[in-house]
């Protein structure tokens, strides 16, 4: 590994965690093992894999909007009581505290 002596206390301090000496001794090899696995993953050749590929089928995927489709259809805007710049204008509902 390129970082054989990971400072677990420093990492815990960044995460605002207080660790006992026993916890440091427990987490030290675990953190080194995790970083070892990350090094293995970074060595893999993924040049032929699509960046948005999934291991399983993705459900509930939203449709791709074409540039001419707006978020609010013209019919919705025509029926809105108040609209400006292609958006529905609504009354303020937050009161001053």
C-alpha positions in Angstrom: 0.0 0.0 0.0 1.1 3.5 -0.6 -0.1 4.7 2.8 1.0 2.0 5.2 0.6 4.1 8.3 -2.8 5.7 8.2 -3.4 8.0 11.1 -6.8 6.7 12.4 -6.9 9.3 15.1 -6.6 12.1 12.5 -9.3 10.6 10.3 -11.5 10.2 13.4 -10.9 13.8 14.3 -12.0 14.9 10.8 -15.2 13.0 11.4 -15.5 14.5 14.8 -15.2 11.1 16.6 -13.4 10.4 19.8 -11.8 7.0 19.8 -10.2 5.0 22.6 -6.9 3.3 22.2 -8.7 0.0 21.8 -10.8 1.4 19.0 -7.8 2.8 17.2 -6.1 -0.6 17.4 -9.3 -2.2 16.0 -9.9 0.3 13.2 -6.3 0.7 12.0 -6.1 -2.7 10.1 -9.7 -2.3 8.9 -9.0 1.1 7.4 -5.8 -0.2 5.8 -7.8 -3.2 4.3 -10.4 -0.8 2.9 -7.8 1.3 1.3 -6.1 -1.8 -0.1 -9.4 -2.8 -1.8 -9.7 0.8 -3.2 -6.2 0.4 -4.7 -7.2 -2.9 -6.4 -10.3 -1.1 -7.9 -8.3 1.8 -9.2 -6.0 -0.6 -11.0 -8.8 -2.1 -13.0 -9.2 -1.2 -16.7 -12.7 0.3 -17.1 -12.1 2.1 -20.4 -14.7 -0.1 -22.2 -17.5 0.3 -19.6 -20.2 3.0 -19.9 -20.0 5.3 -16.9 -23.7 5.0 -16.4 -23.8 1.2 -16.5 -25.6 -0.6 -13.7 -25.1 -4.1 -12.5 -28.9 -4.7 -12.5 -31.8 -3.4 -14.4 -32.8 0.1 -13.3 -36.6 0.7 -12.7 -38.4 3.9 -12.4 -36.0 5.7 -14.8 -37.3 9.1 -15.9 -37.7 9.8 -19.6 -35.3 11.9 -21.4 -36.6 15.4 -22.1 -35.9 16.7 -25.6 -34.8 20.4 -25.7 -38.2 21.6 -27.1 -40.2 20.0 -24.2 -40.5 22.3 -21.2 -41.2 21.2 -17.7 -44.6 22.9 -17.7 -46.7 22.3 -20.7 -48.5 25.2 -22.4 -51.9 23.8 -21.3 -50.8 23.9 -17.6 -49.6 27.5 -17.9 -52.8 28.6 -19.7 -54.9 27.2 -16.8 -52.7 28.6 -14.1 -54.3 31.6 -12.2 -51.0 33.6 -12.4 -47.8 32.8 -14.4 -44.6 34.6 -15.3 -41.5 33.6 -17.4 -42.9 30.1 -18.1 -43.5 29.4 -14.4 -46.6 29.2 -12.2 -46.7 32.1 -9.7 -48.2 31.2 -6.3 -48.9 33.3 -3.2 -46.4 33.4 -0.4 -47.2 30.9 2.3 -44.3 31.4 4.7 -45.0 33.9 7.5 -42.4 36.0 9.1 -41.3 34.6 12.4 
